[in-house]
Amino acid sequence: MTAPSVGGDVTTTAIRVPLVGWLLAAVAAVVIYLVAQDNGLVLAGAAEFVHEFTHDGRHALGVPCH
């Protein structure tokens, strides 16, 4: 009985992600932050509106906001 070889015939291929994909991921990360975590630090003028608008969704996702 022989042990399997490590690092044998494994080949890797780089996956090319278009710029639009990176930009979409960055926008999604910012939106998730604003909806889930921001309590007035970034959106100081609209903090109350954003908080009330996303309040139930935040609790549904398990994000505390009080």
N, C-alpha and C positions, 0 to 999 in steps of 0.2 A: 504494500500500500504506500503510495507516494503522496506527499503533501502538494497542494496546488502551488504553482509558482506565483510569486508576487511581482507585479509589474511586467507581466508577459507581453502579450500582443495587444496592448491597450493603446488605442489612438484617440487623440482628442482633437476636436474641431472647434475653432472659435466661432461664436455666434455674433453676427454683426447686428447691432440694434440701431435703427435709423434715429436721426436727431429728433424727429417728431416724437418718437417713443420716449426718449429721455426727457423732453420738454413736458410731455403729458404726465410722466411719473413725478416730475418736480411740482407741477401744478396740483396734482392729486395729493401730494404730501402736504403742501401748504393748505389746501382746503380741509384736509383731515385735521391738521393742527388747529385751524381756526374754528372748526365745528366742535372738536373734542376738548381742546385745552384752553383756548384763549378766553380769558375772563376780563378783558379790558386792556391788556398790555399792548397789543398791536392795534386793535380796533377801538381805541379809547372813545371816540365820538359816538360810535354805533354799538358800543359794548352791550348796552341793555337790550337793544333790538336783536342783536345776534344771539344773545343769551336766551331770550324768550323764544325766538324763532327756532332754535335748535334744542330747547330744553327737554322735550319729551324724547327726542331722538337720542340725546346724550344718555339719558337714563336707560333707554332701551338697549343701548350698546354697553351699558355697565360703567359708564364714565361718570364719576361723581362730580357735582358742580356746586355743592353747597358747603 
